[in-house]
């Protein structure tokens, strides 16, 4: 089935490019103890215990890299990490960042991209937002980062969304947070997670920040209806099998080569070929979201590089036009690629972060209707 295989590979290639943290890079690190390097490179990351062991051993190395998100210093920022079992019995890793010396302005619930974790680049992003007075809360989805589950496996995108929504509901229900505005923040595939949470809870959020959101796959990689049926059939037989991407989109996500190489330090990111069921679930999700753009009814800011070859900035324009809200903002960054918060120049990265914080300040200081 050469035609089918090509289509499957195209879907997998798109999935592979959906994360700012999973770009391929040389798997060697300057100045790292050879024994530590050997341990990390030989580790099997299929299950959470080994991912946690690797992260714990390597986290000091991660924090020492020469990237603006890690070099920036912010005083008075507290952090907390925890692992708790959710209602499905899955142990979920979560992390929060907050200003220690004053009450937070609002809650920002962060949804990471495909293959990613909230313990690497997103840690630097969260610290910057927390330094502006916000409480930032994130989790690793089941199967990703430090949460339980087979690495990189999404058996049901809806279940993943339910897990994220359940975690954020606990945060919003905390007595210390009641009455505070709450915002969703989704990056790449996390943008799809944030939008799906909004669809489930249309009146429970004060806004959403969508960074290069995965709202639709490019038309030339969407399989025809008969091919989709083959995907569904194969996913039933071999749901956990990894697929070979037809082309490598990962390096397209980062404009600056040095920053792209630094993704190799994200040692617990999922960097293998996408699993069949995962690719199918992502395809189904983008098709659903594309058909429901007009149901987006909360204030939104969409931030996208106009040279993004991973998620089409034209789809973000479509979302902006169709969203059923008067409070919508679209920021397109000239010549910027997919990873606008990690892979661009320092100036561009902090410009995007400043735009996000300015929008949060505007929408958390006043009552804004949701539609």
C-alpha positions in Angstrom: 0.0 0.0 0.0 2.5 2.7 -1.1 -0.1 5.4 -1.3 -1.4 4.7 2.1 2.1 4.5 3.6 2.9 7.9 2.1 -0.2 9.4 3.7 0.5 7.8 7.0 4.0 9.1 7.0 2.8 12.6 6.2 0.5 12.5 9.2 3.3 11.3 11.3 5.6 14.0 10.0 3.1 16.7 10.9 2.7 15.2 14.4 6.5 15.0 14.8 6.8 18.7 14.1 4.1 19.8 16.6 6.3 20.5 19.5 8.8 23.2 20.2 10.8 20.9 22.4 11.1 17.8 20.2 13.3 19.1 17.4 16.1 16.7 16.5 19.6 17.7 17.5 23.0 16.2 18.2 22.7 13.9 21.2 26.0 15.0 22.8 26.6 17.6 25.4 29.7 19.7 26.1 31.1 19.5 29.6 28.7 16.7 30.7 30.2 13.9 32.7 30.7 10.9 30.4 29.0 8.5 32.9 26.0 10.8 33.1 25.8 11.1 29.3 26.1 7.3 28.9 23.3 6.8 31.4 21.0 9.3 29.7 21.6 8.0 26.2 21.0 4.4 27.2 17.9 5.0 29.2 14.6 3.5 28.0 12.1 6.2 28.5 8.9 4.2 27.8 7.7 4.5 31.4 7.7 7.3 34.0 10.1 6.0 36.6 13.0 6.0 34.2 12.0 9.4 32.8 12.0 10.8 36.3 15.3 9.3 37.1 16.9 10.8 34.0 15.4 14.2 34.6 16.6 14.3 38.2 20.1 13.4 37.2 20.2 15.8 34.3 18.3 18.9 35.5 21.3 20.8 36.7 22.8 20.4 33.3 19.6 21.7 31.7 19.6 24.8 33.8 23.1 25.7 32.8 22.6 26.0 29.1 23.2 29.3 27.3 19.5 30.1 26.4 17.8 33.3 27.3 14.9 31.5 29.0 17.3 29.9 31.4 19.7 32.9 31.8 17.0 35.3 32.8 16.8 35.9 36.5 13.6 36.7 38.4 13.5 37.4 42.2 10.7 36.3 44.5 9.4 33.4 42.3 8.3 30.3 44.2 7.9 26.9 42.5 6.3 23.6 43.6 6.4 20.2 41.9 4.1 17.2 42.8 2.8 13.9 41.6 -0.8 12.9 42.4 -3.2 10.3 41.1 -6.2 11.6 39.3 -9.7 10.2 39.2 -8.6 7.5 36.6 -5.8 6.4 38.9 -3.0 7.8 36.7 -0.2 9.6 38.5 0.1 13.1 37.1 3.2 15.3 37.4 2.5 19.0 37.8 4.4 22.1 38.5 3.4 25.7 39.5 5.2 29.0 39.6 4.0 32.0 41.6 5.2 35.4 43.1 6.1 34.8 46.7 5.6 38.3 48.1 2.1 39.2 46.9 -1.2 37.7 45.9 -1.4 36.6 42.3 -3.3 38.6 39.8 -4.8 35.7 37.9 -4.4 32.0 37.2 -2.7 30.9 34.0 -3.1 27.2 33.1 -0.4 26.0 30.7 -0.9 23.2 28.1 2.4 22.0 26.6 2.9 20.8 23.0 3.3 17.3 21.5 6.2 15.3 23.0 7.0 18.1 25.5 7.2 18.5 29.3 6.6 21.5 31.6 10.1 21.0 33.1 12.3 22.4 30.3 11.7 25.5 28.0 8.2 26.0 29.5 9.8 26.4 32.9 11.5 29.5 31.6 8.4 30.8 30.0 6.4 30.2 33.2 9.0 32.0 35.3 8.7 35.1 33.1 4.9 35.2 33.4 5.0 34.6 37.1 7.5 37.5 37.5 4.6 39.7 36.2 2.4 38.6 39.1 0.6 35.6 37.8 0.3 32.1 39.1 1.2 29.6 36.4 0.1 26.0 36.6 1.0 23.1 34.3 0.9 19.4 34.1 2.6 16.7 32.0 -0.1 14.8 30.1 -0.3 11.0 30.7 2.5 9.4 28.6 4.6 12.6 28.5 7.3 14.2 30.7 7.1 12.9 34.2 3.5 11.6 34.2 2.6 8.0 34.1 1.9 6.3 30.8 3.6 4.8 27.8 5.9 7.5 26.4 4.4 9.5 23.5 1.1 7.4 23.5 -2.3 9.2 23.2 -4.9 6.4 23.1 -7.7 9.1 23.3 -7.2 12.8 22.9 -10.5 13.4 24.7 -9.3 11.6 27.7 -6.1 13.6 27.7 -8.2 16.8 27.6 -10.3 15.4 30.5 -7.2 14.8 32.6 -6.0 18.4 32.0 -9.4 19.9 32.7 -9.6 17.9 35.9 -6.2 19.1 37.1 -7.0 22.7 36.3 -10.4 22.4 38.1 -8.6 21.5 41.3 -6.4 24.5 41.0 -9.3 26.9 40.3 -11.3 25.3 43.2 -8.5 26.0 45.7 -9.7 28.5 48.3 -6.7 30.7 47.7 -7.6 31.1 44.1 -11.4 31.6 44.2 -12.5 34.7 42.6 -9.4 35.1 40.5 -9.5 35.4 36.7 -8.3 32.2 35.0 -6.7 31.8 31.6 -5.8 28.9 29.3 -2.4 29.0 27.7 -1.8 26.5 24.9 1.3 26.0 22.7 1.2 24.1 19.4 -0.7 20.8 20.3 -1.4 22.5 23.7 -3.5 25.0 21.7 -5.7 22.2 20.7 -5.9 21.0 24.3 -6.8 24.5 25.5 -9.5 24.9 22.8 -11.0 21.5 23.6 -11.2 22.5 27.3 -12.9 25.7 26.3 -15.5 23.7 24.3 -16.2 21.6 27.4 -16.3 24.6 29.7 -17.5 27.5 27.5 -18.3 29.8 30.5 -15.5 29.0 32.9 -12.5 30.8 31.6 -11.7 34.5 31.2 -9.5 34.0 28.1 -7.0 31.9 26.2 -3.5 32.5 24.9 -2.8 30.4 21.8 0.8 30.2 20.6 1.2 28.6 17.1 -1.9 26.5 17.9 -2.5 23.2 16.2 -6.0 23.9 14.8 -5.6 22.2 11.5 -3.2 20.0 9.6 -2.0 21.3 6.2 -4.3 20.3 3.4 -1.6 18.3 1.6 -1.0 15.9 4.5 -4.7 15.2 5.4 -5.5 11.7 4.2 -8.4 11.1 1.9 -11.5 9.5 3.5 -10.6 5.9 2.4 -7.1 6.4 3.8 -8.5 7.6 7.1 -10.4 4.3 7.3 -7.2 2.4 6.8 -5.6 4.4 9.6 -8.5 3.6 11.9 -8.1 -0.1 11.0 -4.3 -0.1 11.6 -4.7 1.8 14.8 -6.9 -0.9 16.2 -4.3 -3.6 15.3 -1.1 -1.8 16.2 -2.0 1.3 18.2 1.4 1.7 19.9 3.6 1.1 16.9 5.9 3.9 15.9 5.7 5.3 12.4 8.4 6.6 10.1 7.9 10.3 9.1 8.2 11.0 5.4 10.2 14.1 6.1 11.7 15.8 9.1 9.9 18.9 10.0 11.5 19.3 13.4 14.4 21.5 12.4 12.0 23.9 10.7 10.6 24.8 14.1 13.7 26.7 15.3 15.1 29.6 13.3 18.4 29.9 15.3 20.6 26.9 14.9 22.2 27.1 18.3 18.8 27.2 20.0 17.6 24.3 17.9 20.6 22.2 19.0 19.8 23.0 22.6 16.6 21.0 22.4 18.8 17.9 22.8 19.1 18.9 26.5 15.3 18.2 26.8 16.2 14.6 27.6 12.7 13.4 28.6 10.9 14.8 25.6 9.4 12.2 23.2 11.6 12.3 20.1 10.8 9.0 18.5 8.6 8.3 15.6 4.9 9.0 16.4 2.8 6.1 17.5 0.0 5.1 15.1 -2.8 5.8 17.5 -1.3 9.1 18.6 -1.1 10.3 15.0 -4.7 9.3 14.3 -5.9 11.0 17.5 -4.1 14.2 16.5 -5.6 14.1 13.0 -9.1 13.6 14.4 -8.6 16.4 16.8 -7.5 18.9 14.3 -10.4 18.0 12.0 -12.8 18.5 14.9 -11.3 21.9 15.9 -11.3 23.1 12.4 -15.1 22.5 12.2 -15.7 24.2 15.5 -13.8 27.5 15.2 -17.0 29.5 15.3 -17.7 28.1 18.7 -14.7 29.8 20.3 -16.4 32.4 22.4 -13.9 33.6 25.0 -11.3 36.4 24.7 -8.3 35.1 22.8 -4.9 36.2 21.7 -3.3 34.2 18.9 0.5 34.5 18.5 2.2 33.0 15.4 5.3 33.3 13.3 4.3 34.2 9.7 7.1 31.9 8.4 5.9 28.9 10.4 6.1 25.7 8.3 4.9 23.4 11.0 1.5 24.9 11.9 0.1 27.1 9.2 -0.3 30.7 10.3 -3.2 31.0 7.8 -5.2 28.7 10.1 -4.6 31.1 13.0 -6.0 33.9 10.7 -9.0 31.7 10.1 -9.5 31.2 13.8 -9.2 34.9 14.4 -11.9 35.6 11.8 -14.3 32.9 12.8 -14.1 33.2 16.6 -17.4 34.3 18.1 -16.0 37.0 20.4 -15.3 40.7 20.1 -12.2 40.4 22.3 -9.7 38.8 19.9 -6.2 39.7 19.0 -3.9 38.2 16.4 -0.1 38.8 16.5 1.9 37.6 13.5 5.7 37.9 13.8 7.5 38.7 10.6 9.9 35.9 9.4 9.4 34.0 12.6 9.1 30.2 12.6 7.1 27.8 14.7 8.9 28.0 18.0 8.5 31.7 18.7 9.0 31.3 22.4 12.1 29.1 22.2 13.8 29.2 18.8 13.9 32.8 17.7 16.3 35.6 18.6 16.3 36.7 22.2 14.7 40.0 21.2 11.8 38.2 19.5 11.3 35.7 22.3 10.9 38.4 24.9 8.8 40.5 22.5 6.3 37.6 22.3 6.4 37.1 26.1 5.8 40.9 26.7 2.9 40.8 24.3 1.4 37.9 26.3 1.9 39.6 29.6 0.5 42.9 28.3 -2.6 41.0 27.1 -3.0 39.3 30.5 -2.7 42.6 32.3 -5.4 44.1 30.2 -7.8 41.2 30.6 -7.2 40.3 34.2 -7.7 43.9 35.5 -11.2 44.3 34.3 -14.3 42.3 33.8 -14.5 41.2 30.1 -17.6 39.4 28.8 -16.9 35.9 27.4 -18.7 36.6 24.1 
